[in-house]
Amino acid sequence: MKSRIALVQQHAVADKADNIRRGLAAMERAARDGATVVVFAELAFEPFYPQQPAGPDPRRLAESIPGPLTDQFARKARELGVVTVLNLYERDGSRAYDCSPVIDADGTLLGRTRMIHITDYPCFHEQGYYSPGDTGAPVYRTKAGAIGVAICYDRHYPEYMRALALGGAELVVVPQAGALDEWPEGLYEAEMRVAAFQNGYFVALCNRVGQEACLTFGGESFVCAPDGAVVARAARLEDAVLVADIDIGAVRASHARRLFMQHRRPELYAQWFRAS
C-alpha cells in the first residue's frame, strides 16, 4: 500500500484562531497535492507554553478532547478524506497532558497518545504543565495504515520506539518542538534514522518553526524510510508543507521485520531492565 504524507511545519502566533485557520488551509493544500495523512507539530496551534515556568493553574490554557479544536479538524478530515495527527495541550479533569489525537479519514477520533516522558530544563519547563502520559504506546489502524505517535521527548527512548514496532506500526509520526541547532550536527536526523532502521517503519518528524519568546524553532521536518534513508526534508526556519510518498511494502521487506524482530530474546530483557 502506498500513501502520501504531508507534514505541516508552520509558525504559531498568540492568536490561536489564526493558527487553526492556517492549519486547516494547509490541510486543504495537502489534500489537493494528494496527501492521505496530514501531521502537525507539537502544540501547533498555540504558543509553546513551557518556554516559561508554569503559573498557578496552567490547565486554564488547555482544552478537552474531544473539544473545539478536534471537532474542527475532524470535520475537515472527513471532508477531505485524510488521516490527521494533531498535537495540543489537553485538559482531563485535574490533569493536563501533551497529547496527540489521531483522526481517521472519515473524521472518527480513533484515540489519543499522551507524552510519557516529561523533561524539565531552561525554556522547556514541561513538568509544570504536563502529567506523564497514561495511554501507553498505542498503534492506530487507519485508512492509510498502522500509525504510532512518539511525541517529542518520547523519541529519545528506544524502549518506546520499539514498543510501537511491537504494536505493528508501519509509520511513526513525531510531533516535535525542536530548537534551532539544539543537537550536535547530524544527530537530529540520525536518531530517527536509526530508530526507523532498527524497528522497520517509516518515521515522519514534524517540527515546530519560528522565533518565540525564549526559543527559535528550527523546522527541518523530515521523513525517513525503514532502511534509514531520509526521503524528504523541509526547509530550515520557513513555514512549509512537506509532502512525501511512502510505500508500506518497504516495512515488510525491511531488515528489522525480516531479521531483527524475528531474532529478539524477550525472555532475557525483563531482568536486564529491572528497575533498581
Helices and strands as residue ranges (DSSP letters): E 2-9, H 16-32, E 37-40, G 49-51, G 58-61, H 68-80, E 83-85, E 88-92, E 95-103, E 109-114, G 126-128, E 139-142, E 145-149, G 152-156, H 158-166, E 171-176, H 187-199, E 202-207, E 209-211, E 216-218, E 222-224, E 230-233, E 240-247, H 249-253, H 255-255, I 256-260, H 266-272
